[in-house]
Amino acid sequence: DQTTGTVTIDTDSASSSCDGSTGLCTGCQPKYACGDANIDTNGKGFSPMSKYYVDNHPYLLDAAGEYYVDKTNLRLFVIPLSGVNVDASFVVELSKRRTAIDLTNTLNVTFDSLSFEMCDDTIAYANNWINANTRFITMRNLNMQLSGRGLTVIKTIAQLDTAGGLENTEHVGLIQSTVRHMDDVSIQVNQGWWSCSIDALGDLCSHAQIRRFYFGHNQLYELGFRPFGDDGTGGAVVGNEMVFENNLVRNVAHNGFQFIPGPAKRGAVYPYASSDLVIGAVLIKDNIFEWACLLESDCGGLKHWAGDLGFRDHLLIGNVYR
């Protein structure tokens, strides 16, 4: 009988042993074989709503299609699917692609009714530097799953850019789609001001080059349990002229969905007036945020992370948090 925090694992096998410092047990298989597991002493065991889970342990292999990675000895153990013969022709395919779709500097494309999975980094990716931009992209009825991230859009402005002729990364939509089982975020939208000093360069570095994104009627769930960093947030976006409506965000390790601020204008003094803030005008409407913060504290279903800046013209209406 081992207790680690609020997780109690009862083992019925006399030959079993558990390491009190790591919480790892050998000689039994929690819940499924010789023992049972209770979470928060509620007696219900592991469930989709539990903040605890067991992952990558050899004693959990009990169904076709499951696998275990022995990272110490660099070996992969697989239970084949039913009807598959394990002989010389047996092949195990591993994902080697970082991304499925590269949207960098892309214009006027619609993706409809497609499935993407098993990307090491992010399924759809745009990294726009200097005058490269992603514009008028519609992603509709997509199933995006089992990858690092779902959609990543980055726009960078450098101090070497010229103010004239800068276009926007704009009019990108993710609609009626499912983004699930992502190691990190479902959606990441960010603008970088690379070595760009607003105080020194003024108007150039105060350009908001990401705008007019629409995220509506999506299901975003099972997110952030193996984050690339130390966060585990379900989504992180710089919101500028953006709509986020009628989405379901659920089962997230940290914040369900997070908005990030942009810079303040040249010469602005804290506390900033609304007119000092570069980005804004965001509608967050009729969304459901549930079962967030499953592995973290100091977070919420919807978070505005402002630091010492702030947000301008964000309207939150009709949302449900539970």
FIGU-568035 format. One record per atom (N, C-alpha, C): residue in three letters; x, z, y. Coordinates in steps of 0.05 Angstrom, whole numbers, plus 32768, in hexadecimal, padded with zeros to 4 digits. Layout:
ALAXZY/...
// end
This chain:
ASP801180007FE8/ASP800080008000/ASP801280008019/GLN80117FEA8028/GLN80237FE8803F/GLN80137FE48059/THR801A7FF2806D/THR800D7FEF8087/THR80217FE7809C/THR801C7FD180AA/THR802D7FC880C0/THR801B7FC380D8/GLY801C7FD480EC/GLY80097FD38102/GLY7FED7FD880F9/THR7FDB7FC580FE/THR7FC07FC880F4/THR7FBA7FB780DC/VAL7FCF7FAC80D0/VAL7FCC7F9C80B8/VAL7FD27FAD80A0/THR7FBF7FAF808E/THR7FC37FBE8075/THR7FC27FAC805D/ILE7FD77FAB804D/ILE7FD77F9A8035/ILE7FD87FAD801D/ASP7FC37FAC800D/ASP7FC17FBC7FF5/ASP7FC97FAB7FDD/THR7FDD7FB47FCE/THR7FE67FA67FB7/THR7FE07FB67F9E/ASP7FD47FA87F8B/ASP7FCB7FB57F72/ASP7FE07FB37F5C/SER7FF67FA57F62/SER800B7FA17F4D/SER80217FB67F50/ALA80277FC37F3A/ALA803C7FD77F3A/ALA80577FCB7F40/SER805B7FB17F3A/SER80757FA57F3D/SER80797F9A7F5A/SER80657F9D7F6B/SER80687F927F85/SER80787FA47F97/SER80857F997FAC/SER80937FA97FBF/SER80907F9C7FDB/CYS80907FAC7FEF/CYS808C7FA3800B/CYS80A27FAE801C/ASP80AD7F9D802E/ASP80C27FA58041/ASP80B47FAF805A/GLY80B77FC9805F/GLY80AA7FD58076/GLY80B37FCB8091/SER80CB7FC08093/SER80D67FB780AC/SER80CC7F9B80B3/THR80C77F8A809F/THR80BE7F6F80A3/THR80A17F6B809C/GLY80957F7C808C/GLY807A7F788084/GLY80777F64806D/LEU808D7F5B8061/LEU808C7F47804C/LEU80897F558031/CYS80777F4B8020/CYS80737F568006/CYS807B7F427FF0/THR80867F4B7FDB/THR808D7F3A7FC4/THR807F7F467FAC/GLY807A7F357F98/GLY806F7F3E7F7F/GLY80517F3D7F7F/CYS80447F367F95/CYS80277F337F95/CYS80207F1E7FAA/GLN80077F167FA9/GLN7FFE7F017FBC/GLN7FE67F0D7FCB/PRO7FEB7F147FE5/PRO7FD67F227FF4/PRO7FBC7F127FF4/LYS7FA67F217FF0/LYS7F8B7F177FF1/LYS7F837F067FD9/TYR7F957EF37FD1/TYR7F8C7EDF7FBE/TYR7F937EE57FA1/ALA7FA67EF77F9C/ALA7FAF7EFB7F80/ALA7FAB7F197F79/CYS7FC27F287F7B/CYS7FC07F437F70/CYS7FB97F587F85/GLY7FB47F507F9E/GLY7FAF7F647FB2/GLY7F997F5B7FC5/ASP7F967F6A7FDA/ASP7F827F657FEE/ASP7F8E7F6B8009/ALA7F837F60801E/ALA7F8D7F648039/ALA7F767F6B804C/ASN7F7A7F80805B/ASN7F667F88806F/ASN7F717F86808B/ILE7F637F7A809D/ILE7F6C7F7680B8/ILE7F5D7F8980CB/ASP7F6B7F9880DB/ASP7F5F7FAB80EE/ASP7F4C7FBE80DF/THR7F537FC480C6/THR7F447FD680B4/THR7F267FCF80B2/ASN7F1F7FB680B7/ASN7F027FAF80B6/ASN7EFA7FA6809A/GLY7F0D7FA38088/GLY7F077F9D806C/GLY7EFF7F808068/LYS7F017F6F807B/LYS7EF87F538078/LYS7F0F7F408072/GLY7F287F4A8072/GLY7F3E7F38806B/GLY7F437F248081/PHE7F537F0F8079/PHE7F5A7EFA808C/PHE7F417EE88090/SER7F3D7EE180A9/SER7F267ED080AF/SER7F2E7EBE80C7/PRO7F1E7EA980CC/PRO7F247E9780E3/PRO7F267EA580FD/MET7F197EBC8100/MET7F1A7ECB811A/MET7F307EE0811B/SER7F3F7EE48105/SER7F537EF88104/SER7F6B7EF18115/LYS7F787F048122/LYS7F907EFF8131/LYS7FA97EFF811E/TYR7FA57F048105/TYR7FBB7F0480F2/TYR7FB97EED80DE/TYR7FCF7EE380D4/TYR7FCE7ECF80BF/TYR7FE87ED180AF/VAL7FE77EC88097/VAL7FFE7EC68085/VAL80067EA98082/ASP801F7EA38085/ASP80287E878086/ASP80427E848077/ASN80447E6D8069/ASN805D7E65805C/ASN80697E7A804A/HIS80597E848037/HIS80637E978023/HIS805D7E8B8007/PRO80717E8C7FF5/PRO806D7E7E7FDB/PRO80567E897FCB/TYR804F7EA27FCF/TYR80397EAD7FBF/TYR801D7EA47FC8/LEU801D7E957FDE/LEU80037E8B7FE8/LEU7FFD7E707FDD/LEU800F7E647FCE/LEU800A7E497FC3/LEU7FF67E4C7FAB/ASP7FDE7E427FB0/ASP7FCA7E447F9A/ASP7FB67E2D7F9B/ALA7FBB7E187FAC/ALA7FA87E027FAE/ALA7FB67DE87FB2/ALA7FAA7DD37FA8/ALA7FB67DB87FAA/ALA7FBA7DB17FC8/GLY7FD17DA67FCE/GLY7FD87D9D7FE9/GLY7FE77DB27FF9/GLU7FE97DCB7FEF/GLU7FF87DDF7FFD/GLU80167DDD7FF8/TYR80267DE6800A/TYR80437DE58007/TYR80507DFE8013/TYR80697E02800A/TYR80797E188014/TYR80957E0E801B/VAL809F7E158032/VAL80BA7E0C803A/VAL80CD7E248037/ASP80E17E218025/ASP80F67E358022/ASP810C7E2E8035/LYS810C7E3A804D/LYS811F7E338062/LYS813B7E3D805B/THR813E7E51804A/THR81587E5B8043/THR81677E488031/ASN81597E3E801D/ASN81657E2C8009/ASN815E7E0F800E/LEU81507E098024/LEU81497DEE802B/LEU813B7DDF8015/ARG81257DEB800B/ARG81157DDF7FF6/ARG80F87DDF7FFE/LEU80EA7DCB7FF4/LEU80CD7DC87FFA/LEU80BE7DCA7FE0/PHE80AA7DDC7FDE/PHE80997DDF7FC7/PHE807D7DD47FCE/VAL80727DC37FBD/VAL80597DB67FC2/VAL80477DB87FA9/ILE802D7DBE7FAD/ILE801A7DBB7F98/ILE800C7DA07F9C/PRO80107D8D7F8B/PRO80047D727F8F/PRO7FE67D727F8F/LEU7FDB7D5E7F9C/LEU7FBE7D5B7F9C/LEU7FB47D547F80/SER7F9B7D5A7F7B/SER7F8F7D557F61/SER7F917D377F5A/GLY7F9A7D317F42/GLY7F9C7D167F39/GLY7FB67D087F3F/VAL7FC87D167F4D/VAL7FE27D0A7F53/VAL7FF67D117F3D/ASN80037CFD7F32/ASN80177D027F1D/ASN80327D067F2A/VAL803F7D1C7F22/VAL80597D227F2C/VAL806E7D167F19/ASP80777CFE7F20/ASP808B7CF07F10/ASP809F7CE37F23/ALA80AD7CD07F19/ALA80C27CC37F29/ALA80B77CB57F42/SER809D7CAE7F41/SER80917C9F7F57/SER80847CB27F6C/PHE80857CCC7F66/PHE80797CE07F79/PHE80887CE17F93/VAL807A7CDE7FAA/VAL80867CDD7FC4/VAL80797CF27FD6/VAL808A7D017FE4/VAL80807D147FF9/VAL80887D088014/GLU80757D038025/GLU807A7CF7803F/GLU807A7D0E8054/LEU808E7D0E8065/LEU80907D22807A/LEU808E7D148095/SER80827D2180A8/SER807F7D1680C3/SER809A7D1680D1/LYS80A27CFF80DB/LYS80BB7CFC80EA/LYS80B77CF28106/ARG809F7CEB810E/ARG809A7CE18128/ARG80967CF8813C/ARG80A27CF68153/ARG809E7D0A8167/ARG80827D078175/THR807B7CED817A/THR80627CE78187/THR80547CD08179/ALA80397CCE817C/ALA802A7CB88171/ALA80257CA38187/ILE80207CAB81A0/ILE801A7C9881B5/ILE802C7C9F81CD/ASP803A7C8B81D7/ASP804A7C8E81EF/ASP803B7C808206/LEU80317C908218/LEU80217C86822F/LEU80317C848248/THR804B7C888247/THR805C7C87825F/THR80597C6C826C/ASN80547C6C8287/ASN80527C538297/ASN803F7C3F828A/THR80277C498283/THR80137C398275/THR7FFA7C378286/LEU7FEC7C208285/LEU7FD57C1B8296/LEU7FBE7C0F8286/ASN7FA67C19828B/ASN7F8D7C0C8281/ASN7F8D7C0A8262/VAL7F8C7C218254/VAL7F8A7C218237/VAL7F747C35822F/THR7F647C2D821B/THR7F507C3F8210/THR7F557C4381F2/PHE7F557C5C81E9/PHE7F577C6381CD/PHE7F3D7C6F81C4/ASP7F317C6481AF/ASP7F167C6D81A7/ASP7F157C708189/SER7F0B7C87817F/SER7F057C8B8163/SER7F1D7C888151/LEU7F337C968158/LEU7F4C7C968149/LEU7F547CB28141/SER7F637CB4812C/SER7F6E7CCE8123/SER7F8C7CCD8124/PHE7F987CE3812D/PHE7FB57CE6812F/PHE7FBD7D028124/GLU7FD27D038115/GLU7FDB7D1D810B/GLU7FF97D1C8103/MET80047D3480FF/MET801F7D3880F4/MET80357D2D8107/CYS80337D328120/CYS80487D2B8133/CYS80587D458139/ASP80737D428139/ASP80847D59813D/ASP80817D658159/ASP807D7D54816D/ASP807C7D5D8189/ASP80607D5C8193/THR80587D45819E/THR803D7D4281AA/THR80317D2781A1/ILE80177D27819D/ILE800B7D0E8193/ILE800B7CF981A9/ALA80007CFF81C0/ALA80007CEB81D6/ALA80127CF681EC/TYR80247CE581F6/TYR80397CEF8208/TYR803E7CDB821F/ALA80407CE68237/ALA80487CD6824E/ALA805C7CE6825F/ASN80737CDB8263/ASN80877CE88274/ASN808F7CD4828A/ASN80827CD782A0/ASN80857CC482B6/ASN80997CCE82CB/TRP80AE7CBF82CF/TRP80C37CC682E1/TRP80C47CB282F8/ILE80C97CBB8310/ILE80CC7CAB8328/ILE80B27C9B832C/ASN80B37C81832A/ASN809B7C70832F/ASN808C7C688316/ALA80927C7382FF/ALA80837C6E82E7/ALA80697C7F82E7/ASN80537C7382DF/ASN803A7C8282DF/ASN80287C7A82C8/THR80187C8D82BF/THR80037C8882AB/THR7FE87C8782BA/ARG7FD97C7282B7/ARG7FC17C6F82C7/ARG7FAA7C6282B7/PHE7F927C6C82BB/PHE7F7A7C6082AF/PHE7F7C7C5F8290/ILE7F807C778284/ILE7F817C7A8267/ILE7F697C8A825E/THR7F5A7C80824B/THR7F437C8E8240/THR7F487C938222/MET7F457CAC821A/MET7F487CB481FE/MET7F2D7CC081F6/ARG7F1F7CB281E4/ARG7F037CB981DE/ARG7F007CBB81BF/ASN7EF27CD081B7/ASN7EEB7CD4819A/ASN7F047CD48189/LEU7F197CE28192/LEU7F327CE48183/LEU7F327CFE8173/ASN7F3F7CFD815C/ASN7F457D14814C/ASN7F637D18814C/MET7F6C7D2D8159/MET7F897D32815C/MET7F8E7D4D814F/GLN7FA07D4E813B/GLN7FA37D67812C/GLN7FBF7D698120/LEU7FC57D828117/LEU7FDD7D888107/LEU7FF77D7D8113/SER7FFB7D84812C/SER80137D7A813B/SER801C7D90814D/GLY80317D8A815D/GLY803C7D9D8170/GLY80297DA18187/ARG80227D8A8194/ARG80107D8B81AB/ARG7FFD7D7381A9/GLY7FE77D7481B8/GLY7FD47D5E81B8/GLY7FDB7D4881CC/LEU7FD77D4F81E6/LEU7FDC7D3C81FC/LEU7FF07D49820F/THR80057D3B8216/THR80187D45822A/THR801C7D2F823F/VAL80187D368258/VAL801C7D23826F/VAL802E7D328283/ILE80447D25828A/ILE80577D31829D/ILE805D7D1C82B3/LYS805D7D2582CB/LYS80657D1482E2/LYS807B7D2382F2/THR80917D1682F6/THR80A77D238304/THR80AE7D14831D/ILE80B07D238333/ILE80B97D18834C/ILE80D57D248352/ALA80E97D138357/ALA81047D1D835D/ALA810A7D19837B/GLN811D7D288384/GLN81247D2683A1/GLN81307D0B83A8/LEU81387CFC8393/LEU81437CE18398/LEU812D7CCC839C/ASP81147CD38396/ASP80FF7CC0839A/ASP80FB7CB983B7/THR80EF7CA383BC/THR80E87C9C83D8/THR80CA7CA083DB/ALA80C27CA983F3/ALA80A67CB083F7/ALA80947C9783F6/GLY809E7C8083FE/GLY808D7C6983FE/GLY80887C5E83E2/GLY806F7C5683DC/GLY80697C4883C3/GLY80657C5A83AB/LEU80657C7483AF/LEU80607C868398/LEU80437C83838F/GLU803E7C7D8376/GLU80247C7C836B/GLU801E7C95835B/ASN80067C978351/ASN7FFD7CB08343/ASN7FFB7CAB8325/THR80007CBF8315/THR7FF77CC082FA/THR7FDA7CCB82FB/GLU7FC77CBA82F4/GLU7FAB7CC182FB/GLU7F977CB382E8/HIS7F7F7CBD82EA/HIS7F687CB282DA/HIS7F6F7CB282BC/VAL7F757CC982B2/VAL7F797CCD8295/VAL7F637CDF828B/GLY7F567CD68275/GLY7F3F7CE5826A/GLY7F417CEA824D/LEU7F3B7D038244/LEU7F387D098228/LEU7F1B7D128224/ILE7F0B7D038214/ILE7EEE7D068214/ILE7EE57D0781F7/GLN7ED37D1A81F1/GLN7EC57D1C81D7/GLN7EDA7D1B81C0/SER7EEF7D2981C3/SER7F047D2981AF/SER7F097D4581A4/THR7F187D46818D/THR7F1F7D5F8181/THR7F3E7D618180/VAL7F487D77818B/VAL7F657D7D818A/VAL7F677D98817C/ARG7F737D998164/ARG7F727DB18154/ARG7F8C7DB58144/HIS7F907DCD813D/HIS7FA77DD4812C/HIS7FC17DCA8139/MET7FC67DD18152/MET7FDE7DCA8160/MET7FF17DE38161/ASP800A7DDE815C/ASP801D7DF4815E/ASP801E7E00817A/ASP801B7DEF818E/ASP801D7DF781AA/ASP80037DF181B8/VAL80047DE481CF/VAL7FEC7DDF81DF/VAL7FDC7DC781D5/SER7FC27DC781DC/SER7FB27DAF81D7/SER7FB77D9A81EC/ILE7FB97DA38205/ILE7FBD7D91821C/ILE7FD27D9D822F/GLN7FE67D8D8237/GLN7FF97D96824B/GLN7FFB7D818261/VAL7FF57D888279/VAL7FF77D768290/VAL80087D8482A5/ASN801E7D7882AD/ASN80307D8682BF/ASN803E7D7382D1/GLN80427D7B82EA/GLN80527D6C82FD/GLN806B7D7C8303/GLY80827D6E8301/GLY809C7D7B8307/GLY80A77D718322/TRP80B07D848332/TRP80BD7D7D834B/TRP80DB7D818347/TRP80E97D6D833B/TRP81047D708332/TRP81187D718349/SER81257D88834D/SER81387D8C8363/SER812C7D83837E/CYS81127D878381/CYS81037D7D8398/CYS80FC7D9583AA/SER81087D9683C1/SER81047DAC83D4/SER80EF7DA483E9/ILE80D87DB083E9/ILE80C47DAA83FD/ILE80CE7DB18419/ASP80DC7DC8841B/ASP80E67DD08435/ASP80FA7DBC8440/ALA810A7DB0842E/ALA811E7D9D8437/ALA81147D81843A/LEU81027D798428/LEU80FA7D5C8428/LEU80DD7D588430/GLY80CE7D6D8434/GLY80B47D6B843F/GLY80A07D5B842F/ASP80947D46843B/ASP807D7D38842F/ASP80837D2D8413/LEU809B7D23840F/LEU80A17D1783F5/LEU809C7D2B83DF/CYS80A67D4383E2/CYS80A47D5783CC/CYS80897D6583CC/SER80787D5F83DF/SER805D7D6B83DE/SER80497D5883D3/HIS80527D4183C8/HIS803F7D2E83BC/HIS80347D3A83A2/ALA801A7D38839E/ALA800E7D3F8384/ALA80097D258375/GLN80197D208362/GLN80197D058355/GLN800A7D05833B/ILE7FFD7D1B8333/ILE7FEA7D1C831D/ILE7FCF7D238328/ARG7FBB7D128321/ARG7FA07D17832C/ARG7F8B7D09831B/ARG7F727D12831E/ARG7F5B7D048313/ARG7F5B7D0282F5/PHE7F617D1882E8/PHE7F5F7D1A82CA/PHE7F437D2582C3/TYR7F397D1C82AC/TYR7F1F7D2682A3/TYR7F217D2E8286/PHE7F197D478281/PHE7F197D528265/PHE7EFC7D5C8260/GLY7EED7D4E824F/GLY7ED27D56824C/GLY7EC87D53822F/HIS7EB77D668226/HIS7EA97D65820D/HIS7EBD7D6481F5/ASN7ED37D7381F7/ASN7EE77D7581E2/ASN7EE57D8F81D3/GLN7EF07D8F81BB/GLN7EF37DA881AB/GLN7F117DAC81A8/LEU7F1B7DC381B3/LEU7F377DCA81B2/LEU7F3A7DE581A4/TYR7F457DE5818C/TYR7F467DFE817E/TYR7F5E7E00816A/GLU7F637E198162/GLU7F7A7E208151/GLU7F947E16815F/LEU7F9B7E258175/LEU7FB17E1B8186/LEU7FC57E32818C/GLY7FDE7E2A818D/GLY7FF27E3C8198/GLY7FFE7E518186/PHE7FFA7E4E816C/PHE80047E63815A/PHE80217E5F8152/ARG802C7E478158/ARG80497E428154/ARG80547E34816D/PRO80537E418184/PRO80597E33819D/PRO80767E2B819F/PHE807B7E1681AF/PHE80967E0D81B4/PHE80A67E2181C4/GLY80987E3081D6/GLY80A57E4581E5/GLY809B7E6081DC/ASP80967E7181EF/ASP808D7E8C81E8/ASP80707E9281F1/ASP80617E7C81F5/ASP80477E7F8201/ASP80307E7F81ED/GLY80297E6781E3/GLY80137E6481D0/GLY7FF97E5F81DE/THR7FF97E5481F6/THR7FE17E4E8205/THR7FD37E3581FA/GLY7FB97E3581FB/GLY7FAA7E1E81EF/GLY7FAC7E048200/GLY7FB07E07821A/GLY7FB37DF0822B/GLY7FBF7DF98246/ALA7FD07DE88252/ALA7FDC7DEF826B/ALA7FDD7DD7827D/VAL7FD07DD88294/VAL7FCE7DC082A5/VAL7FD27DC782C2/VAL7FDE7DB482D1/VAL7FDE7DB582EE/VAL7FC57DA682F6/GLY7FB27DB48301/GLY7F987DA88308/GLY7F977D9D8324/ASN7F937D838326/ASN7F907D768340/ASN7F7B7D61833E/GLU7F657D65834D/GLU7F4E7D52834B/GLU7F477D4E832E/MET7F417D638320/MET7F3D7D638303/MET7F227D6F82FC/VAL7F177D6582E5/VAL7EFE7D7082DA/VAL7F047D7982BD/PHE7EFC7D9282B7/PHE7EFE7D9E829D/PHE7EE37DA98296/GLU7ED37D9A8286/GLU7EB77DA38282/GLU7EAE7D9F8265/ASN7E9B7DB0825D/ASN7E8E7DAE8243/ASN7EA17DAD822C/ASN7EB77DBC822D/ASN7ECA7DBE8218/ASN7EC77DD88209/LEU7ECD7DD881EF/LEU7ECF7DF081DF/LEU7EEC7DF781DA/VAL7EF57E0E81E3/VAL7F107E1781DE/VAL7F0F7E3181CE/ARG7F1B7E3081B6/ARG7F187E4881A5/ARG7F307E4C8193/ASN7F337E658189/ASN7F497E6C8177/ASN7F647E648182/VAL7F6D7E738196/VAL7F867E6D81A4/VAL7F977E8681A4/ALA7FB17E82819F/ALA7FC37E99819E/ALA7FC57EA881B8/HIS7FC77E9981CF/HIS7FCA7EA681E9/HIS7FB37E9D81FB/ASN7FB87E968214/ASN7FA27E8D8225/ASN7F947E758219/GLY7F797E76821C/GLY7F6A7E5F8211/GLY7F717E45821F/PHE7F707E46823A/PHE7F787E2E824A/PHE7F827E398265/GLN7F987E2D826E/GLN7FA67E388286/GLN7FAA7E22829B/PHE7FA47E2982B4/PHE7FAA7E1882CA/PHE7FC37E2282D9/ILE7FD37E0F82E1/ILE7FED7E1582EE/ILE7FED7E0A830A/PRO7FF87E19831E/PRO7FF77E10833A/PRO800C7DFC8341/GLY80097DED8356/GLY801D7DDC8361/GLY802B7DEB8378/PRO803B7DDC8388/PRO804A7DE9839E/PRO803A7DEC83B7/ALA80457DFA83CA/ALA80397DFB83E5/ALA80487DE883F7/LYS803A7DE0840D/LYS80467DCD841F/LYS805D7DD8842F/ARG806C7DC5843B/ARG80837DCC844A/ARG807C7DDF8461/GLY808C7DF58463/GLY80887E088478/GLY80727E1C8474/ALA80637E1A845E/ALA804D7E2D8458/ALA80587E498453/VAL804A7E5D845D/VAL80527E78845A/VAL803E7E88844A/TYR80487E988437/TYR80367EA88426/TYR802A7EBF8437/PRO80117EC68433/PRO7FFD7EBB8421/PRO7FF37EA0842B/TYR7FF17E8C8419/TYR7FEB7E718420/TYR7FCE7E6D8426/ALA7FC97E5C843A/ALA7FAE7E52843F/ALA7FA77E3C842B/SER7F8E7E378427/SER7F867E228414/SER7F937E07841B/SER7F957E018435/SER7FA07DE8843E/SER7FBE7DE68439/ASP7FCB7DFD8432/ASP7FE87DFC842D/ASP7FEE7DF38410/LEU7FDA7DF483FE/LEU7FDF7DEF83E2/LEU7FDC7DD183DC/VAL7FEF7DC683CD/VAL7FF17DA983C9/VAL7FDB7D9F83B7/ILE7FD47DAD83A2/ILE7FC17DA3838E/ILE7FA87DB4838D/GLY7F927DA98383/GLY7F797DB78381/GLY7F627DA5837A/ALA7F4A7DAE8380/ALA7F317DA0837B/ALA7F2D7D9C835D/VAL7F277DB2834F/VAL7F237DB38332/VAL7F087DBE832B/LEU7EF97DB1831A/LEU7EE07DBA8310/LEU7EE37DC482F3/ILE7EDC7DDD82ED/ILE7EDE7DE882D2/ILE7EC27DF182CC/LYS7EB47DE282BB/LYS7E977DE582B9/LYS7E8D7DE4829C/ASP7E7B7DF78295/ASP7E6C7DF7827C/ASP7E7E7DF68264/ASN7E947E048264/ASN7EA67E05824D/ASN7EA17E1F823E/ILE7EA97E208225/ILE7EA87E398215/ILE7EC57E3F820E/PHE7ECD7E588215/PHE7EE87E62820E/PHE7EE37E7A81FC/GLU7EEB7E7881E2/GLU7EE67E8E81D0/GLU7EFE7E9381BE/TRP7F027EAC81B7/TRP7F167EB581A4/TRP7F327EAB81AD/ALA7F387EB181C6/ALA7F537EAC81D0/ALA7F637EC681CE/CYS7F7C7EC581D5/CYS7F8E7EDD81D6/CYS7F907EEA81BA/LEU7F907EDA81A5/LEU7F907EE6818A/LEU7FAB7EF28183/LEU7FC07EE9818F/LEU7FDB7EF5818A/LEU7FE87F0181A2/GLU7FDB7F0181B9/GLU7FE87F0A81D2/GLU7FD57F1C81E1/SER7FE07F2981F5/SER7FD17F388208/SER7FD57F2E8224/ASP7FC97F3A8238/ASP7FCC7F318254/ASP7FC57F148257/CYS7FAF7F0C824C/CYS7FA77EF0824D/CYS7F897EEE824C/GLY7F7E7ED5824C/GLY7F617ED2824C/GLY7F597EB78241/GLY7F407EB2823E/GLY7F367E998235/GLY7F3D7E828249/LEU7F3A7E888263/LEU7F427E768278/LEU7F547E85828B/LYS7F6B7E7A8290/LYS7F7F7E8882A2/LYS7F887E7682B8/HIS7F897E8182D0/HIS7F957E7382E7/HIS7FAF7E8382EC/TRP7FC57E7682E6/TRP7FE07E8282E9/TRP7FEB7E798304/ALA7FEB7E8A8318/ALA7FF27E818333/ALA800E7E8A833C/GLY801A7E9E832F/GLY80337EA88339/GLY802F7EB18356/ASP80407EA98369/ASP803C7EB18385/ASP80307E9A8395/LEU80257E868387/LEU80187E708395/LEU7FFA7E758395/GLY7FEB7E63838A/GLY7FCE7E66838A/GLY7FC07E4C8382/PHE7FA57E4D8383/PHE7F967E35837C/PHE7F827E2E8392/ARG7F7D7E158396/ARG7F6C7E0B83AB/ARG7F547DFD839F/ASP7F3C7E0583A6/ASP7F237DF6839F/ASP7F207DF38381/HIS7F207E098373/HIS7F197E098357/HIS7EFD7E158354/LEU7EEA7E058349/LEU7ECF7E0E8345/LEU7ECB7E148327/LEU7EC47E2D8321/LEU7EBE7E358305/LEU7EA07E3B8304/ILE7E927E2D82F2/ILE7E757E3082F1/ILE7E6B7E2B82D4/GLY7E5A7E3D82CB/GLY7E4C7E3982B1/GLY7E5D7E3C8299/ASN7E757E49829B/ASN7E867E4D8284/ASN7E7F7E668274/VAL7E857E65825A/VAL7E807E7C8249/VAL7E9A7E86823E/TYR7E9E7EA0823F/TYR7EB77EAD8235/TYR7EAF7EC28221/ARG7EBA7EC08208/ARG7EB27ED381F4/ARG7EC77ED681DF/
// end
